[in-house]
Amino acid sequence: MRPGRTFITCICCFLAGCFIWLCVRETASNASGQLEEVTREVAEHFEDPHVASPSLSPIEVVRMQVESLRATRHDPSALRVCYGLAAPSNREQTGPFEKFAQMVAESPYDALGAAESWQVGGATLEGDFAAALVTTIAADGTPNAFRFVLEKQSIDPFEDCWMTVAVQFVRVSPEASVSSTPLQP
């Protein structure tokens, strides 16, 4: 390396170090506000093309989403899997991530994560669309049902991936007969 380039490299490294020091100092003085802002920015732009996969069936996608919702009781970051399997059109309606997180924490969708037991029924396929019914039983014995509607995506990075376009709450009467098939805990 020539002496002139070494000097310029040293100056650039010094300036970069000063910038990082200023950022760290500023973050330390406003740690909670800065952290919340950074978290919000990351969450708003969250989209993980690695969660969805053409190898996943509609039932596997629904199972992963329900398991993700249930896991949020112990690890709130687990919700990223559920959001990552939502179709881009669904994210336009339910996002950004913070809004999505708030929505699934409220009734009726909170029943998916808080269920004592749950079961995913078989998928009905019609072309590039699929539907699956998820039934849940709350700790107090209240049954709930949710219809997941999925669509096989046609645009990269999700081409040929089944992703959820909508989840519809289906009112179930408590007197409804319960299947003898055991539900998953």
C-alpha positions in Angstrom: 0.0 0.0 0.0 1.3 3.5 -0.8 1.9 6.0 2.1 -0.9 8.3 0.8 -3.5 5.5 0.8 -2.5 4.4 4.3 -3.1 7.9 5.6 -6.5 8.1 3.9 -7.4 4.6 5.2 -6.4 5.7 8.8 -8.5 8.8 8.5 -11.5 6.8 7.3 -11.2 4.3 10.1 -10.9 7.1 12.7 -14.0 8.8 11.3 -15.9 5.6 11.3 -14.8 4.9 14.9 -16.0 8.4 15.9 -19.3 7.8 14.3 -19.8 4.5 16.0 -18.8 6.0 19.4 -21.3 8.8 18.9 -24.1 6.4 18.0 -23.3 4.2 21.0 -23.1 7.2 23.3 -26.5 8.5 22.0 -28.1 5.1 22.3 -26.8 4.7 25.8 -28.3 8.1 26.8 -31.7 7.2 25.2 -31.5 3.4 25.4 -35.1 2.5 25.9 -36.5 5.0 23.3 -33.8 4.2 20.8 -34.3 0.4 21.3 -38.1 0.7 20.8 -37.6 2.7 17.7 -35.1 0.3 16.2 -37.4 -2.7 17.1 -40.3 -0.9 15.5 -38.3 -0.2 12.3 -37.1 -3.8 12.1 -40.6 -5.2 12.7 -42.2 -2.9 10.1 -40.0 -4.2 7.4 -39.9 -7.8 8.5 -40.3 -10.3 5.7 -38.4 -13.5 5.8 -38.4 -15.3 2.5 -36.7 -18.3 4.2 -39.8 -19.3 6.3 -42.1 -20.0 3.4 -41.0 -23.0 1.2 -42.5 -24.7 -1.9 -42.0 -28.0 0.0 -44.6 -27.1 2.7 -48.2 -28.3 2.2 -51.1 -26.1 3.1 -51.6 -28.1 6.3 -47.9 -27.8 7.3 -48.2 -24.0 6.8 -51.3 -23.8 9.0 -49.7 -26.1 11.7 -46.5 -23.9 11.7 -48.6 -20.8 12.1 -50.7 -22.2 15.0 -47.5 -23.6 16.7 -45.9 -20.1 16.3 -48.9 -18.4 17.9 -48.8 -20.9 20.8 -45.1 -20.4 21.2 -45.5 -16.7 21.7 -46.7 -17.4 25.2 -43.1 -18.1 26.1 -41.2 -16.4 23.3 -42.8 -13.3 21.6 -40.3 -13.5 18.8 -41.9 -16.8 17.7 -44.7 -14.8 16.1 -42.2 -14.0 13.2 -42.8 -17.5 11.8 -46.6 -16.9 11.7 -46.1 -13.5 10.0 -43.5 -15.0 7.7 -46.1 -17.5 6.4 -48.7 -14.8 5.8 -49.0 -13.9 2.1 -47.9 -10.5 0.9 -51.5 -9.5 0.3 -52.3 -10.5 3.9 -49.5 -8.5 5.2 -50.8 -5.4 3.3 -54.0 -5.7 5.3 -52.7 -6.9 8.7 -49.2 -5.3 8.8 -46.9 -3.9 9.7 -45.6 -6.5 12.1 -46.5 -4.5 15.2 -50.1 -4.2 14.0 -50.2 -7.9 13.2 -48.8 -8.8 16.7 -51.5 -6.6 18.3 -54.3 -8.2 16.2 -53.4 -11.8 17.1 -53.2 -10.9 20.8 -56.8 -9.7 20.7 -60.1 -11.6 20.5 -60.9 -13.8 18.6 -57.4 -14.6 17.3 -55.9 -14.8 20.8 -57.8 -18.2 21.2 -55.4 -19.7 18.7 -52.4 -19.1 20.9 -54.1 -19.6 24.3 -55.9 -22.8 23.4 -55.6 -25.8 25.8 -55.8 -28.1 22.7 -56.1 -27.7 19.0 -56.5 -29.6 15.8 -56.0 -28.9 12.1 -58.5 -30.6 9.8 -57.7 -31.7 6.2 -57.2 -29.1 3.6 -59.7 -28.5 0.8 -57.8 -27.7 -2.5 -59.2 -25.8 -5.5 -56.5 -24.7 -8.0 -54.1 -22.4 -6.3 -56.3 -22.0 -3.2 -56.6 -24.1 -0.1 -58.7 -23.9 3.1 -58.2 -25.7 6.4 -60.2 -25.6 9.6 -58.5 -25.2 12.9 -60.5 -26.1 16.0 -59.4 -25.1 19.5 -60.6 -25.8 23.0 -60.0 -23.1 25.6 -59.0 -24.0 29.2 -62.7 -23.4 30.2 -63.9 -25.9 27.5 -65.0 -23.2 25.0 -64.7 -24.4 21.4 -63.5 -22.1 18.7 -62.9 -22.6 15.0 -60.8 -20.7 12.5 -60.8 -21.1 8.7 -57.4 -20.6 7.2 -57.4 -19.6 3.5 -54.2 -20.2 1.6 -53.0 -19.3 -1.8 -50.0 -20.7 -3.8 -47.9 -17.7 -4.6 -46.8 -16.8 -8.1 -44.2 -14.1 -7.5 -40.6 -14.3 -6.2 -39.4 -14.8 -3.5 -42.5 -16.9 -2.6 -43.2 -18.5 -6.0 -45.0 -21.9 -5.5 -45.2 -21.4 -1.7 -48.5 -21.9 0.1 -49.1 -18.8 2.3 -52.1 -17.7 4.3 -54.2 -14.9 2.7 -56.9 -14.8 5.4 -58.0 -16.3 8.7 -61.7 -16.3 9.4 -63.2 -16.8 12.9 -66.1 -19.4 12.7 -68.5 -19.2 15.6 -69.1 -22.5 17.3 -71.9 -23.2 19.7 -70.8 -24.8 23.0 -73.4 -27.5 22.4 -71.7 -28.6 19.1 -70.6 -32.2 19.1 -67.0 -32.8 19.6 -65.0 -35.2 17.5 -63.6 -38.3 19.2 -60.3 -37.6 17.5 -57.9 -36.3 20.2 -56.7 -32.7 19.8 -53.1 -31.7 20.1 -52.1 -30.3 23.4 
